[in-house]
Amino acid sequence: MIEEMPHAEVPLKVLVVDDQADSADAVAFMLSLMGHDVHTAYGPREAIELFREVQPSVVFMDISMPELSGLEAAARIRSLPEGTSTTIIALTGLGHEQDRRRSREASIDHHLVKPASPAALHRLLSGIQPIQPAA
């Protein structure tokens, strides 16, 4: 059975970060079908640079990435002035309580386990307000 794609009442600027391009692209496509303005980064360093440029309201961050973990990338984003009010959501295959605790310790707001359904993503994003980028 195919789930109907929910539509965003308030479109958000979203950054999807995952070193697995297929996974990043699938989430980005789903979010764009919901009406969000989606940008994609295929690694943590690229994500930090793109974050500065795009200034998204929401970042979906994979945790297990080479070079720099998603936890470290999230902490670096949080340390930026524009990163303090961004909602960061771990979207990862890691779902144990210790993984969730590590996400909280890295100032990640929510922890979702892949694959996340469109309904779960929509519910979570429905409670987030857009951030007005700094001039």
N, C-alpha and C positions, 0 to 999 in steps of 0.2 A: 504494500500500500504506500503510495506516495503522499508525503505530508505536504499540505498547502503551505506555501511560503508566506509568513507573516510580513506585514509592511510597517516600516517605522513611522510613527506619528511625528517624531522629531528626528530628522536625519542627523547623523553625527559624522564627524571626520574621524576615521579609524585607521590605525596602522596595524597591520598583521605581520608578525615576525616569526619565521620558521625557516630553518636551514633545509628542510625538505620542501622543494618547490611545489610538488604536487599537493601537499597538505596546505601550504600557504595559499596557493592559488584556489583551492577548493573552498576554503574558509572565506577568502576575499570575494569570490564569486557569489557565494551564498549571502554575504553581507551586502554586496552591491545590489543583488536582487531585492533585498529588503528596503533599499533606498538610501543606504549610507554611502558616503564619499570615502572610498577605500584606497589605501596605499599599501604596498607590499615591500617588505625587506626580507632578503634571503640569508641573513646572518646578523649577529648582534652588533657588530661595528657599523654596518650599513644602517641598521635600525636607529642607532644613536644619531647618526648624521641626518637621516631622513626625518627623525623626530624633530630636530632643530628647525628643519626647513618647513615641515608640514604643520607642526604644532597641533597634533590630534587631540581630541577629547578622550579617546580610548586607545589603548594599546593591548592587543592580544599577543602574548609573549610565550613562545615555546621555551621550556626550561632546559632541555638537554640539547645543547649546541656545542660544536667544537670551538676551540680558541677561548671563548668567553661564554660562560653560561648565561641563560636567560635571567637567572637571579642577579648576576653581576650587572648585566645590561640594564635590568629594571632599576637597580640601585643607582647606576650612573644617570639614568633618565630622571629619577627622583631628585638627584642632587642638582639638576639644572633648575634655574628659576621658573621656567615654564613647565617643569615636570612635577611641581608640587601639587597641582590641582588636577592632573590627568588621572583617569582611572586606568589602572594596569590590571589586566586579567591574565593569569597563567592559563594557557591552553596547551595541555601536555598529556603525555601518556603515563605520567607519574601520578598515582592517585592514593598512595599510602598516607597515613596521618603524618608521618615524619616529613613527607613531601609538602603537605599542606602547611605544616608548621614552618618549614623553611621558606615557603612563599610569604607567609605572614611576616616573618623576620626580615624579609627583603622589601617590606612595605608594598607588597602586591595586594591589591584590594580583594580579588576573587580568584578562586582556583577551580578550573573546569578540567575534566578529564576527557581526552579525545576518544571517540568522535563525539562532539557536542551536537545536539539536534538543533535545527532552526528554531524550534519553540524555546529551547533553553537559552539560546543566544538572544533571542528577541526579548524574553522576560528580563534578562539581566540588563540589556541595553535600554529597555523602556524606562528604567529608573535613573538614567544618567542624563544630565543636562549638558548641552554643548558649551564648550569653553570659547570665549572670544579671544582670538590670538592677540598678542601684544603688537602694537603698531611698529 
